[in-house]
Amino acid sequence: MNQSITRQLSKLLTFSIILMILNGCGFQLRGNYLLAPELQTIEFSSVDQYGELTRLVKQHLTINDVNLVQRSDKNIPQMRMLQDNLDRRTLSVFPNGQVAEYELIYTVRYQILIPGQDVQYFSFELNRDYQDDPDIALAKSRELSLMLREMRKEAANKILRDMASIQL
């Protein structure tokens, strides 16, 4: 009987240490957001119906059990993706005048209209540094593509976090 108690305490201690390590390094579960019951059915529309950000936001909403409708009556909340835009700004240049490093600025604007309330506008920017090298243009093009995909995924997660923070 004494060994079973020791084993249980050992398991509990091991589990506690693992949890403390994960918590200490900043680990958090993501991807499942607690949205208000009023936002469980929304009318979703986008300026860019076939864009990657639109697809990702729809996917995230579906994963979180949100019912998306195309056209609805006035009693259902509406979410409209207004803009997602990528700009770049030069950060440094090579001695020969070619650009060496860019700052990528991904801007997202959207609105949520909840019946009986004012329209809520949301806007945010995501920034990344990108080093360009004309000698390996194909690899850098692929890197830029992957970076943009990552920025869009982060933007979709941010939109869901913003929706989860709406107080009704």
C-alpha positions as CSV (number, residue, x, y, z in Angstrom):
1,M,0.0,0.0,0.0
2,N,2.9,2.3,0.7
3,Q,4.3,1.7,-2.8
4,S,1.0,2.7,-4.5
5,I,0.9,6.0,-2.6
6,T,4.5,6.6,-3.6
7,R,3.8,5.8,-7.2
8,Q,0.8,8.1,-7.2
9,L,2.8,10.9,-5.6
10,S,5.5,10.4,-8.1
11,K,3.1,10.6,-11.1
12,L,1.5,13.7,-9.6
13,L,4.9,15.3,-9.1
14,T,6.0,14.5,-12.7
15,F,2.8,15.8,-14.1
16,S,3.1,19.0,-12.1
17,I,6.7,19.6,-13.2
18,I,5.7,19.1,-16.9
19,L,2.9,21.6,-16.5
20,M,5.2,24.1,-14.8
21,I,7.8,23.8,-17.6
22,L,5.2,24.2,-20.3
23,N,3.7,27.2,-18.6
24,G,7.1,28.7,-18.0
25,C,8.1,28.6,-21.6
26,G,4.8,30.4,-22.7
27,F,3.0,27.3,-24.2
28,Q,-0.7,28.0,-24.8
29,L,-3.3,25.9,-26.6
30,R,-4.6,27.9,-29.5
31,G,-7.2,27.5,-32.2
32,N,-10.4,27.1,-30.1
33,Y,-12.0,30.3,-29.1
34,L,-15.0,30.9,-26.9
35,L,-17.3,33.1,-28.9
36,A,-20.5,34.7,-27.6
37,P,-23.7,32.7,-28.3
38,E,-24.9,35.7,-30.4
39,L,-22.0,35.2,-32.7
40,Q,-22.6,31.5,-33.3
41,T,-24.5,32.3,-36.5
42,I,-23.2,35.2,-38.7
43,E,-23.5,36.5,-42.2
44,F,-20.0,36.6,-43.6
45,S,-18.9,38.5,-46.6
46,S,-15.6,39.7,-48.1
47,V,-14.4,42.1,-50.7
48,D,-12.0,39.4,-51.9
49,Q,-14.3,36.3,-51.8
50,Y,-11.6,33.9,-53.0
51,G,-8.6,35.3,-51.1
52,E,-6.5,33.3,-48.8
53,L,-7.4,35.4,-45.7
54,T,-11.1,35.0,-46.4
55,R,-10.7,31.2,-46.7
56,L,-8.7,31.0,-43.5
57,V,-11.2,33.1,-41.5
58,K,-14.1,31.0,-42.8
59,Q,-12.1,27.9,-41.9
60,H,-11.4,29.2,-38.3
61,L,-15.1,30.1,-37.9
62,T,-16.2,26.7,-39.0
63,I,-13.8,25.0,-36.7
64,N,-15.3,27.0,-33.8
65,D,-18.8,25.8,-34.7
66,V,-19.9,29.1,-36.2
67,N,-22.7,28.8,-38.7
68,L,-21.9,30.9,-41.8
69,V,-24.8,32.2,-43.8
70,Q,-24.6,34.1,-47.1
71,R,-27.7,36.3,-47.0
72,S,-29.8,36.8,-43.9
73,D,-32.3,38.9,-42.3
74,K,-31.3,41.9,-40.1
75,N,-31.4,40.0,-36.8
76,I,-28.1,38.1,-37.5
77,P,-24.7,39.6,-36.9
78,Q,-22.7,40.5,-40.0
79,M,-19.0,40.3,-40.5
80,R,-17.4,42.0,-43.5
81,M,-13.8,41.7,-44.5
82,L,-13.0,45.1,-45.9
83,Q,-9.4,45.0,-46.8
84,D,-6.2,43.0,-46.5
85,N,-3.2,44.7,-48.0
86,L,0.5,44.1,-48.2
87,D,3.0,46.9,-48.3
88,R,6.7,47.0,-48.0
89,R,9.1,49.5,-46.8
90,T,12.9,49.6,-47.5
91,L,15.0,49.1,-44.4
92,S,18.5,48.8,-45.9
93,V,20.3,48.7,-49.2
94,F,23.4,47.1,-50.6
95,P,26.4,49.3,-51.5
96,N,25.4,49.0,-55.2
97,G,22.0,50.5,-54.4
98,Q,19.9,47.3,-54.5
99,V,17.5,46.7,-51.6
100,A,18.9,44.4,-49.0
101,E,16.1,44.3,-46.5
102,Y,12.4,45.1,-46.5
103,E,9.8,45.5,-43.8
104,L,6.6,43.8,-44.9
105,I,3.4,45.5,-43.5
106,Y,0.2,43.4,-43.7
107,T,-2.9,45.5,-42.9
108,V,-6.3,44.0,-42.3
109,R,-9.5,45.9,-41.8
110,Y,-12.9,44.4,-41.1
111,Q,-16.2,45.2,-39.4
112,I,-18.8,43.5,-37.3
113,L,-22.4,44.6,-37.2
114,I,-24.4,43.3,-34.3
115,P,-28.2,44.1,-34.5
116,G,-29.1,46.8,-32.1
117,Q,-25.5,48.1,-31.7
118,D,-23.2,50.4,-33.6
119,V,-20.9,48.9,-36.3
120,Q,-17.6,47.9,-34.7
121,Y,-14.5,48.5,-36.9
122,F,-11.3,46.6,-36.4
123,S,-8.0,47.3,-38.0
124,F,-4.5,45.9,-37.3
125,E,-1.1,45.5,-38.9
126,L,1.4,42.7,-38.8
127,N,5.1,43.4,-39.5
128,R,7.9,41.2,-40.6
129,D,11.5,41.9,-41.8
130,Y,12.5,40.3,-45.1
131,Q,16.0,40.1,-46.4
132,D,16.3,40.1,-50.1
133,D,19.2,38.6,-52.1
134,P,19.1,38.9,-55.9
135,D,21.6,36.0,-56.2
136,I,19.1,33.5,-54.9
137,A,15.9,35.0,-56.2
138,L,14.0,31.7,-56.5
139,A,14.6,30.7,-52.9
140,K,13.8,34.2,-51.6
141,S,10.6,34.2,-53.6
142,R,9.6,30.9,-51.9
143,E,10.6,32.4,-48.5
144,L,8.4,35.4,-49.2
145,S,5.5,33.2,-50.1
146,L,5.8,31.2,-46.9
147,M,6.1,34.4,-44.8
148,L,2.9,35.8,-46.4
149,R,1.0,32.6,-45.7
150,E,2.2,32.7,-42.1
151,M,1.1,36.3,-41.7
152,R,-2.3,35.5,-43.1
153,K,-2.7,32.6,-40.6
154,E,-1.7,34.9,-37.8
155,A,-4.2,37.5,-39.0
156,A,-7.0,34.9,-39.1
157,N,-6.1,33.9,-35.5
158,K,-6.2,37.6,-34.4
159,I,-9.6,38.1,-36.0
160,L,-11.0,35.2,-33.9
161,R,-9.3,36.5,-30.8
162,D,-10.9,39.9,-31.4
163,M,-14.3,38.2,-31.9
164,A,-13.9,36.3,-28.7
165,S,-13.3,39.5,-26.8
166,I,-16.5,41.2,-28.0
167,Q,-18.8,41.9,-25.0
168,L,-22.5,41.7,-25.8
